[in-house]
């Protein structure tokens, strides 16, 4: 269990996927370029390649945790984490309607 103060530290925002591509040599990772309402898009790596093609994600909005420490995978830095419902196939969470990139989830 965590308290509300701990939960409040997690920054969750809606991001729009501007670009998405496969990472050569990786069976799991896709590299996303995501508009999170900031000056520059962020690079996000996600282990969803076996279920999604890059074209499935481009120009779509999803929910991201944006204040995690960056993580290096396959020599590339991931600067956020896409949120997904767990199951046989992960389902990336998305808003029911289009919102501004960077909209905070509360």
N, C-alpha and C positions, 0 to 999 in steps of 0.2 A: 504494500500500500504506500502511496505517496500522498503528501498533503497538497492543498490547492496552491501553495506558494511554489512547490516544485513543479507542478503542472504548468503554472503560469510562466515558467522559464522557457518552455518549449515554444518556439516561434513556428507557426504553421501558416503558409500562404498558398494562394492559387498562383500557378505559373502557366504560361503558354509556351508550348514546345515550338521553337522556331526552326530547328534543324534536328535531325536524328540520323545516326549512321552506325553501321556495324563496326566493331573494333577488330581489325585483323588479328588472327590468332586466338580470339576468345570465342568459346562456344556459348557463353552466358551473357556477356555484357553488350549493351547498347550505349552509345554516347549521345546524350541529348544536350542541346543548347537551349536554355530556358530563360524566358523573359519573366522576371519576378518583380517587375516594377522598379528596378534599380537602374543606375546609369549604364551598366553593362550586363549582358546576359551571363548566366552562370552555366558552367559545365557540370552535368549530372550524369553519373554512370549508374546503370541499373541492370540487374541480372534477370532481365525478362526476355532476352533474345529468342529463346526457344518457343515463346508464345506470341510474340509480336514482331511485325516487320516495321522498319523505320517509317514507312508511309502511313502505317496505322496510327502513328502518334503525332505527326507533324500538324501544326495549327490547331491542336487540341489542348484543352486546359485540364490540369490535374492538380492535386494537392501535394505540397512538398513541405518537409521539415527543413527549415532554412538556417538554423543556428547550430548545427552539428559541426564538430571539428572536421576540416577537410580530410579526406581519406584517399590514399594512393592505391590504385588498382591497375594492373597491367601497365604500370609506368605513367598513368594519367591520374590527375586529381579530380575527385568528385567533390563538389562544393554544396551539395544538398542531398536530400533523399526523397524519392517519390514514395508516397504512401499507397499501399495496395491491400485489398482484402485477401486473406490467405485462403487457399483451397487447392484443388487440382491444378487450376490455372490462376495466377494472381490477377486480381482485377484492380487496376489503378483507380483510386478515388478521384471523382471529378464533381464539380458543382453542377447542380441541376440546370442552371442557366448560365450563359456567358456573363462573366464579371470582369472587372479591370484586373490586369496582371498585377500581382502584388497584394491583392485583397487579402486581409488577414482573416484567418479562421478563428472564431472565438467560441 
